[in-house]
Protein backbone atom coordinates (compact mmCIF):
# COMPACT_ATOMS: atom_id res chain seq x y z
CA UNK A 1 0.00 0.00 0.00
CA UNK A 2 1.32 3.45 -0.86
CA UNK A 3 2.28 5.67 2.03
CA UNK A 4 1.36 8.80 0.06
CA UNK A 5 -2.17 10.18 -0.42
CA UNK A 6 -2.62 8.32 -3.69
CA UNK A 7 -6.08 7.57 -5.08
CA UNK A 8 -6.45 4.35 -7.02
CA UNK A 9 -8.60 3.55 -10.03
CA UNK A 10 -9.57 -0.08 -10.62
CA UNK A 11 -9.41 -1.44 -14.14
CA UNK A 12 -11.28 -4.49 -15.30
CA UNK A 13 -8.85 -7.27 -16.23
CA UNK A 14 -10.58 -9.30 -18.86
CA UNK A 15 -8.27 -12.19 -18.14
CA UNK A 16 -9.74 -14.19 -15.30
CA UNK A 17 -12.26 -11.48 -14.29
CA UNK A 18 -9.83 -10.00 -11.77
CA UNK A 19 -9.27 -6.34 -11.08
CA UNK A 20 -5.93 -4.61 -11.15
CA UNK A 21 -5.23 -1.22 -9.73
CA UNK A 22 -3.38 1.71 -11.18
CA UNK A 23 -2.55 5.13 -9.69
CA UNK A 24 -5.11 7.87 -10.32
CA UNK A 25 -3.81 10.59 -12.64
CA UNK A 26 -5.33 14.00 -11.85
CA UNK A 27 -4.52 15.14 -15.37
CA UNK A 28 -7.31 12.84 -16.58
CA UNK A 29 -9.88 15.22 -15.15
CA UNK A 30 -11.21 18.11 -17.18
CA UNK A 31 -9.77 21.07 -15.29
CA UNK A 32 -12.55 23.34 -16.55
CA UNK A 33 -15.29 21.31 -14.86
CA UNK A 34 -17.24 23.42 -12.41
CA UNK A 35 -17.49 21.55 -9.09
CA UNK A 36 -20.88 23.05 -8.24
CA UNK A 37 -22.24 22.00 -11.61
CA UNK A 38 -20.81 18.53 -11.22
CA UNK A 39 -22.43 18.06 -7.80
CA UNK A 40 -25.67 19.96 -8.26
CA UNK A 41 -26.72 19.66 -11.87
CA UNK A 42 -25.08 16.65 -13.40
CA UNK A 43 -25.79 12.96 -13.28
CA UNK A 44 -22.96 10.51 -12.99
CA UNK A 45 -23.11 7.46 -15.22
CA UNK A 46 -20.74 4.53 -15.50
CA UNK A 47 -19.89 3.46 -19.03
CA UNK A 48 -18.53 0.04 -19.81
CA UNK A 49 -17.53 -1.26 -23.19
CA UNK A 50 -13.78 -0.95 -23.20
CA UNK A 51 -11.05 -2.46 -21.12
CA UNK A 52 -11.20 0.57 -18.81
CA UNK A 53 -14.21 1.20 -16.59
CA UNK A 54 -14.44 4.99 -16.52
CA UNK A 55 -16.87 7.26 -14.73
CA UNK A 56 -18.13 10.17 -16.81
CA UNK A 57 -20.41 13.14 -16.21
CA UNK A 58 -23.28 13.11 -18.65
CA UNK A 59 -26.22 15.46 -19.14
CA UNK A 60 -27.93 17.60 -16.53
CA UNK A 61 -30.50 16.82 -13.90
CA UNK A 62 -32.11 19.30 -11.55
CA UNK A 63 -32.62 18.41 -7.92
CA UNK A 64 -36.15 17.49 -6.93
CA UNK A 65 -38.06 20.41 -5.50
CA UNK A 66 -38.90 18.20 -2.57
CA UNK A 67 -35.27 17.47 -1.81
CA UNK A 68 -34.39 18.80 1.64
CA UNK A 69 -30.87 19.02 2.96
CA UNK A 70 -30.62 18.40 6.69
CA UNK A 71 -28.30 20.73 8.49
CA UNK A 72 -27.61 20.48 12.22
CA UNK A 73 -27.18 24.27 12.29
CA UNK A 74 -30.60 25.03 10.75
CA UNK A 75 -32.23 22.35 12.89
CA UNK A 76 -30.76 23.90 16.01
CA UNK A 77 -31.88 27.39 14.94
CA UNK A 78 -35.43 26.12 14.36
CA UNK A 79 -35.43 24.43 17.77
CA UNK A 80 -34.27 27.63 19.47
CA UNK A 81 -36.98 29.65 17.66
CA UNK A 82 -39.67 27.27 18.96
CA UNK A 83 -38.29 27.46 22.50
CA UNK A 84 -38.18 31.25 22.26
CA UNK A 85 -41.83 31.44 21.18
CA UNK A 86 -42.92 29.16 24.04
CA UNK A 87 -40.92 30.85 26.78
CA UNK A 88 -41.15 34.52 25.80
CA UNK A 89 -44.50 34.71 23.93
CA UNK A 90 -43.18 37.50 21.65
CA UNK A 91 -45.52 40.25 20.52
CA UNK A 92 -46.81 39.94 16.94
CA UNK A 93 -49.12 42.96 16.95
CA UNK A 94 -51.36 45.22 19.01
CA UNK A 95 -54.95 46.26 19.55
CA UNK A 96 -55.15 50.00 20.20
CA UNK A 97 -58.38 51.42 21.61
CA UNK A 98 -59.61 54.30 19.43
CA UNK A 99 -62.96 55.01 21.07
CA UNK A 100 -64.66 54.06 24.30
CA UNK A 101 -63.34 53.26 27.77
CA UNK A 102 -59.60 52.79 27.60
CA UNK A 103 -59.12 55.14 24.65
CA UNK A 104 -55.42 55.38 23.80
CA UNK A 105 -54.51 52.13 25.57
CA UNK A 106 -52.96 49.18 23.74
CA UNK A 107 -52.94 45.42 24.25
CA UNK A 108 -50.39 43.01 22.80
CA UNK A 109 -51.16 40.04 20.58
CA UNK A 110 -49.11 36.85 20.61
CA UNK A 111 -48.43 33.99 18.24
CA UNK A 112 -51.33 31.59 17.74
CA UNK A 113 -54.79 32.10 19.27
CA UNK A 114 -55.62 35.37 21.05
CA UNK A 115 -58.96 35.28 22.89
CA UNK A 116 -60.37 38.72 23.61
CA UNK A 117 -62.58 39.43 26.63
CA UNK A 118 -62.85 41.36 29.89
CA UNK A 119 -61.67 38.48 32.09
CA UNK A 120 -58.04 38.55 33.24
CA UNK A 121 -57.82 34.91 32.13
CA UNK A 122 -58.13 36.01 28.51
CA UNK A 123 -54.94 36.41 26.54
CA UNK A 124 -56.13 39.86 25.49
CA UNK A 125 -57.83 41.17 28.63
CA UNK A 126 -59.70 44.25 27.47
CA UNK A 127 -61.34 45.40 30.71
CA UNK A 128 -61.60 49.17 30.69
CA UNK A 129 -65.21 49.39 31.85
CA UNK A 130 -67.19 48.44 28.73
CA UNK A 131 -69.58 45.75 30.01
CA UNK A 132 -70.92 45.16 26.49
CA UNK A 133 -67.72 43.25 25.80
CA UNK A 134 -68.14 39.62 26.83
CA UNK A 135 -66.24 38.35 29.82
CA UNK A 136 -64.68 35.54 27.77
CA UNK A 137 -64.26 34.80 24.06
CA UNK A 138 -65.85 37.97 22.76
CA UNK A 139 -63.68 37.69 19.66
CA UNK A 140 -60.46 35.99 18.63
CA UNK A 141 -57.45 36.98 16.58
CA UNK A 142 -55.11 34.34 15.21
CA UNK A 143 -51.57 34.77 13.92
CA UNK A 144 -49.96 31.85 12.11
CA UNK A 145 -47.34 31.56 9.34
CA UNK A 146 -47.18 35.29 8.66
CA UNK A 147 -50.94 35.82 8.40
CA UNK A 148 -53.62 37.21 10.71
CA UNK A 149 -57.27 36.20 11.02
CA UNK A 150 -60.18 37.42 13.10
CA UNK A 151 -63.40 35.69 14.11
CA UNK A 152 -66.35 36.55 16.30
CA UNK A 153 -66.48 34.56 19.51
CA UNK A 154 -69.43 33.43 21.61
CA UNK A 155 -70.42 36.91 22.82
CA UNK A 156 -73.94 38.17 22.12
CA UNK A 157 -72.67 41.53 20.85
CA UNK A 158 -71.50 41.23 17.25
CA UNK A 159 -67.92 42.04 16.34
CA UNK A 160 -67.48 44.12 13.18
CA UNK A 161 -64.46 44.51 10.93
CA UNK A 162 -64.21 47.78 9.01
CA UNK A 163 -67.93 48.34 9.63
CA UNK A 164 -69.06 44.90 8.47
CA UNK A 165 -70.18 41.92 10.55
CA UNK A 166 -67.79 38.97 10.69
CA UNK A 167 -69.70 35.84 9.65
CA UNK A 168 -66.75 33.47 10.03
CA UNK A 169 -63.00 33.66 10.35
CA UNK A 170 -61.67 36.22 7.87
CA UNK A 171 -58.22 37.67 7.07
CA UNK A 172 -57.16 40.62 9.20
CA UNK A 173 -55.08 43.37 7.61
CA UNK A 174 -52.83 45.95 9.21
CA UNK A 175 -54.68 49.09 10.41
CA UNK A 176 -58.08 47.39 10.16
CA UNK A 177 -60.81 48.87 12.38
CA UNK A 178 -62.42 46.43 14.81
CA UNK A 179 -65.67 47.35 16.54
CA UNK A 180 -66.09 45.18 19.61
CA UNK A 181 -69.24 46.91 20.84
CA UNK A 182 -71.17 50.11 20.21
CA UNK A 183 -68.88 51.74 22.77
CA UNK A 184 -65.44 50.29 21.98
CA UNK A 185 -63.58 50.48 18.69
CA UNK A 186 -59.97 49.36 18.20
CA UNK A 187 -57.40 49.53 15.43
CA UNK A 188 -55.25 46.50 14.68
CA UNK A 189 -51.54 47.14 14.26
CA UNK A 190 -49.42 44.33 12.82
CA UNK A 191 -45.77 43.76 13.69
CA UNK A 192 -45.13 40.42 12.00
CA UNK A 193 -45.94 39.30 8.49
CA UNK A 194 -44.21 38.28 5.25
CA UNK A 195 -41.34 40.71 5.84
CA UNK A 196 -40.72 39.96 9.51
CA UNK A 197 -41.29 37.05 11.87
CA UNK A 198 -39.58 36.15 15.12
CA UNK A 199 -38.58 32.76 13.69
CA UNK A 200 -36.37 34.60 11.17
CA UNK A 201 -34.48 36.65 13.76
C-alpha positions as CSV (number, residue, x, y, z in Angstrom):
1,X,0.0,0.0,0.0
2,X,1.3,3.4,-0.9
3,X,2.3,5.7,2.0
4,X,1.4,8.8,0.1
5,X,-2.2,10.2,-0.4
6,X,-2.6,8.3,-3.7
7,X,-6.1,7.6,-5.1
8,X,-6.5,4.3,-7.0
9,X,-8.6,3.6,-10.0
10,X,-9.6,-0.1,-10.6
11,X,-9.4,-1.4,-14.1
12,X,-11.3,-4.5,-15.3
13,X,-8.9,-7.3,-16.2
14,X,-10.6,-9.3,-18.9
15,X,-8.3,-12.2,-18.1
16,X,-9.7,-14.2,-15.3
17,X,-12.3,-11.5,-14.3
18,X,-9.8,-10.0,-11.8
19,X,-9.3,-6.3,-11.1
20,X,-5.9,-4.6,-11.2
21,X,-5.2,-1.2,-9.7
22,X,-3.4,1.7,-11.2
23,X,-2.6,5.1,-9.7
24,X,-5.1,7.9,-10.3
25,X,-3.8,10.6,-12.6
26,X,-5.3,14.0,-11.9
27,X,-4.5,15.1,-15.4
28,X,-7.3,12.8,-16.6
29,X,-9.9,15.2,-15.1
30,X,-11.2,18.1,-17.2
31,X,-9.8,21.1,-15.3
32,X,-12.5,23.3,-16.5
33,X,-15.3,21.3,-14.9
34,X,-17.2,23.4,-12.4
35,X,-17.5,21.5,-9.1
36,X,-20.9,23.1,-8.2
37,X,-22.2,22.0,-11.6
38,X,-20.8,18.5,-11.2
39,X,-22.4,18.1,-7.8
40,X,-25.7,20.0,-8.3
41,X,-26.7,19.7,-11.9
42,X,-25.1,16.6,-13.4
43,X,-25.8,13.0,-13.3
44,X,-23.0,10.5,-13.0
45,X,-23.1,7.5,-15.2
46,X,-20.7,4.5,-15.5
47,X,-19.9,3.5,-19.0
48,X,-18.5,0.0,-19.8
49,X,-17.5,-1.3,-23.2
50,X,-13.8,-1.0,-23.2
51,X,-11.1,-2.5,-21.1
52,X,-11.2,0.6,-18.8
53,X,-14.2,1.2,-16.6
54,X,-14.4,5.0,-16.5
55,X,-16.9,7.3,-14.7
56,X,-18.1,10.2,-16.8
57,X,-20.4,13.1,-16.2
58,X,-23.3,13.1,-18.6
59,X,-26.2,15.5,-19.1
60,X,-27.9,17.6,-16.5
61,X,-30.5,16.8,-13.9
62,X,-32.1,19.3,-11.6
63,X,-32.6,18.4,-7.9
64,X,-36.2,17.5,-6.9
65,X,-38.1,20.4,-5.5
66,X,-38.9,18.2,-2.6
67,X,-35.3,17.5,-1.8
68,X,-34.4,18.8,1.6
69,X,-30.9,19.0,3.0
70,X,-30.6,18.4,6.7
71,X,-28.3,20.7,8.5
72,X,-27.6,20.5,12.2
73,X,-27.2,24.3,12.3
74,X,-30.6,25.0,10.7
75,X,-32.2,22.3,12.9
76,X,-30.8,23.9,16.0
77,X,-31.9,27.4,14.9
78,X,-35.4,26.1,14.4
79,X,-35.4,24.4,17.8
80,X,-34.3,27.6,19.5
81,X,-37.0,29.6,17.7
82,X,-39.7,27.3,19.0
83,X,-38.3,27.5,22.5
84,X,-38.2,31.3,22.3
85,X,-41.8,31.4,21.2
86,X,-42.9,29.2,24.0
87,X,-40.9,30.9,26.8
88,X,-41.2,34.5,25.8
89,X,-44.5,34.7,23.9
90,X,-43.2,37.5,21.7
91,X,-45.5,40.2,20.5
92,X,-46.8,39.9,16.9
93,X,-49.1,43.0,16.9
94,X,-51.4,45.2,19.0
95,X,-55.0,46.3,19.5
96,X,-55.2,50.0,20.2
97,X,-58.4,51.4,21.6
98,X,-59.6,54.3,19.4
99,X,-63.0,55.0,21.1
100,X,-64.7,54.1,24.3
101,X,-63.3,53.3,27.8
102,X,-59.6,52.8,27.6
103,X,-59.1,55.1,24.7
104,X,-55.4,55.4,23.8
105,X,-54.5,52.1,25.6
106,X,-53.0,49.2,23.7
107,X,-52.9,45.4,24.2
108,X,-50.4,43.0,22.8
109,X,-51.2,40.0,20.6
110,X,-49.1,36.9,20.6
111,X,-48.4,34.0,18.2
112,X,-51.3,31.6,17.7
113,X,-54.8,32.1,19.3
114,X,-55.6,35.4,21.0
115,X,-59.0,35.3,22.9
116,X,-60.4,38.7,23.6
117,X,-62.6,39.4,26.6
118,X,-62.9,41.4,29.9
119,X,-61.7,38.5,32.1
120,X,-58.0,38.6,33.2
121,X,-57.8,34.9,32.1
122,X,-58.1,36.0,28.5
123,X,-54.9,36.4,26.5
124,X,-56.1,39.9,25.5
125,X,-57.8,41.2,28.6
126,X,-59.7,44.2,27.5
127,X,-61.3,45.4,30.7
128,X,-61.6,49.2,30.7
129,X,-65.2,49.4,31.8
130,X,-67.2,48.4,28.7
131,X,-69.6,45.7,30.0
132,X,-70.9,45.2,26.5
133,X,-67.7,43.3,25.8
134,X,-68.1,39.6,26.8
135,X,-66.2,38.3,29.8
136,X,-64.7,35.5,27.8
137,X,-64.3,34.8,24.1
138,X,-65.8,38.0,22.8
139,X,-63.7,37.7,19.7
140,X,-60.5,36.0,18.6
141,X,-57.4,37.0,16.6
142,X,-55.1,34.3,15.2
143,X,-51.6,34.8,13.9
144,X,-50.0,31.8,12.1
145,X,-47.3,31.6,9.3
146,X,-47.2,35.3,8.7
147,X,-50.9,35.8,8.4
148,X,-53.6,37.2,10.7
149,X,-57.3,36.2,11.0
150,X,-60.2,37.4,13.1
151,X,-63.4,35.7,14.1
152,X,-66.4,36.6,16.3
153,X,-66.5,34.6,19.5
154,X,-69.4,33.4,21.6
155,X,-70.4,36.9,22.8
156,X,-73.9,38.2,22.1
157,X,-72.7,41.5,20.9
158,X,-71.5,41.2,17.2
159,X,-67.9,42.0,16.3
160,X,-67.5,44.1,13.2
161,X,-64.5,44.5,10.9
162,X,-64.2,47.8,9.0
163,X,-67.9,48.3,9.6
164,X,-69.1,44.9,8.5
165,X,-70.2,41.9,10.5
166,X,-67.8,39.0,10.7
167,X,-69.7,35.8,9.6
168,X,-66.8,33.5,10.0
169,X,-63.0,33.7,10.4
170,X,-61.7,36.2,7.9
171,X,-58.2,37.7,7.1
172,X,-57.2,40.6,9.2
173,X,-55.1,43.4,7.6
174,X,-52.8,45.9,9.2
175,X,-54.7,49.1,10.4
176,X,-58.1,47.4,10.2
177,X,-60.8,48.9,12.4
178,X,-62.4,46.4,14.8
179,X,-65.7,47.4,16.5
180,X,-66.1,45.2,19.6
181,X,-69.2,46.9,20.8
182,X,-71.2,50.1,20.2
183,X,-68.9,51.7,22.8
184,X,-65.4,50.3,22.0
185,X,-63.6,50.5,18.7
186,X,-60.0,49.4,18.2
187,X,-57.4,49.5,15.4
188,X,-55.3,46.5,14.7
189,X,-51.5,47.1,14.3
190,X,-49.4,44.3,12.8
191,X,-45.8,43.8,13.7
192,X,-45.1,40.4,12.0
193,X,-45.9,39.3,8.5
194,X,-44.2,38.3,5.2
195,X,-41.3,40.7,5.8
196,X,-40.7,40.0,9.5
197,X,-41.3,37.1,11.9
198,X,-39.6,36.2,15.1
199,X,-38.6,32.8,13.7
200,X,-36.4,34.6,11.2
201,X,-34.5,36.6,13.8
